[in-house]
Structure formats: structure tokens, C-alpha cells
């Protein structure tokens, strides 16, 4: 069995990957999703993401896989390490390039180290560490791993860094009105008023799932998506071809479009993905500035969808205290970090330990701020 470094996911086939990944639950840790990112040039050395995937192989079969990128910046990660970069540069050492195992531009939990057995996963991790030493790369970061990967990394000298995210939990709600029953009377009134503003603007919603999404639908959505970046004078992370490339494979990636329609024109919308029990909110945009449309397109439509389709969780993405007032509750999230040299490792370890105190206090404050009645809150 050998370890091979792949500079593109196209260097092995989807079938080879599927032989390994039959148990993958994340819609983002799919061959088609990762391939679309690279093929569209959303992920490439020019955008700061150089593919460097590690695979374990035997007789042309892939037995292990780590999605790995050599990063030349910290864009599109949602875990902020600029202070670490600055500290190392002050010591006249190079923070970049660094190694990153994550799904680009996607701060959602999922598998990060695949292997047919424990020995394969251990060997892959050790091979990456050896590569770091040979190339004098100071750090390796693994973002938003699932619980299985997290437990594995804790045993292999990685530092855990905590953050906070906000999730919605389905308590077997019958409908949206039933969901509103978990709130205080004042917040129920606020949410109803927010939704009324949207529908008083003569806006309706059309939901398009997976195989029913056409290339024209992606054209429409891309216009909306780009507008959110133009409003901030930024270039979009994802290229138009990314959306077109996932469309033929939508049965495995499972995108869902929520289009806001006014006077027969799509004026806003959000893009989500799903697995068997979770809806993941990812991107949104609007060409009109309509009060509360963002809340409706990105939160309330998703909540209604989860209720109707018996999905247990709605994960709308990292950060955003405004989600608390709309039924989303704080949960801890994690990233893991390995450092080549002890001085940086010790400094970051102390930083993360101190930061954890602040994160825990922040989570506690969010729990106290929620308008959800105490008997319905997520138990820590």
C-alpha cells in the first residue's frame, strides 16, 4: 500500500472514490462537489487553493483520502488565523503556504479523513506530517470535522480550537405555527411581522430541488449570488461554472433553490444542500432591497422546508447572532491545528485555551439572550 499526492481530484476516478466513500453523509464531501470546485477554477492556485490531496492506494483502489490544499492566504475558511500569521511573520518565518483540510468556502461539519481502517487513517496523517517537515511548512489546519474525525485528531497531537455556530432543531413540529409556539409572545409577534412585510410586498417563493434545477435556474441564481459580493465590493468565491457542474450530479450533492418571486421575476433567493437529516444553508442574494427578505429566504423558508420534509437540523452557516432571535441556538464548533515546531505550537495552544474561556462565555450569553422558552432550549 502506498501514499500518493494528487494535484487534482481528476487524477483518480469517481468510481475509485465511491468505493471508499459509501458511508459519507456530507453533501460536500462528495467527488462531484470537490471536482466542480476545481474544474470551475473556483479552487486553484490563482485563488490561493492549490489541491494537494493525499490518498492511500492498493492495486489501483483508494483505501484512504484526505482533502488537502496548500493555502497561500486565509480566504474562504471561516476560521480566522490572521493573528497567528502576523506573529510568525514577526519572527521572520513564513506562515504561508500552510496546509488545509476543509471543504472550500463551506463551514459545515463533515468527514475529513477517510480510511477503510484505523491504520490507514493514521498512516495518512503521518504522511502529511512528514510532507510538512520535508517542505518546511509550519502548520496544518483541519476545519469543521465531524465527531468521529474530531476524536481521532485529539489522539494525534492536534490543538482543538472552539468556535460557536447557530443551529435549528426540529422538535417534531407539525407546521410553522407550531414552531412559533416555542417563543415568547413578543418574539412570535416579531417573526410574524417580519414575514408579513415580505408577503405584503407581493413576494411568493418557489422551491426547486436537485434534478429539477435547470441551467437557466443556475444562471438566475448566480446573478443573485454575485450581487451579495458586489454590494461589499468583493469578487465572488465561486465561479459560474461551479453551479453548472454540480447540476448533472445533483442527485448525490442535492442542492435546493429557494427563489423569491415578485411580479413574475426572481428578485432574490437562497441555495441550500441537504443530507438525510440536515438542511445546510450556504448562499443567498437579492437584486432588490426588501425589508426582511433575507430572513425569509435564508431562515424561515428553510425552517418550513425542514418541518415539511422531516429534517432534524437546519445549519445555516457559521456566525450571526441575529439567528438567535429566529429560533437558532448556539452550539460549539471545532477546528484542529498541527504545528511543525514547538514554539508556535505552544503559543497557539495557550491562545486557544484562553480563547475557549471567551467562547464558552459567549455561548452562555447567547443562551440567555434567546427568546425561546426555557423548556424548549437545546440542552448543553
Helices and strands as residue ranges (DSSP letters): E 2-6, G 9-11, H 14-20, H 31-39, G 45-47, E 49-51, E 53-58, E 61-66, E 69-71, H 82-90, E 98-101, E 113-115, H 118-135, E 139-143, H 147-154, E 159-169, H 176-180, H 185-200, E 203-209, G 210-212, H 215-230, H 240-247, H 250-253, E 255-262, E 265-274, E 278-286, H 293-295, I 296-300, H 301-309, E 313-318, G 321-326, E 329-339, H 342-369, G 374-376
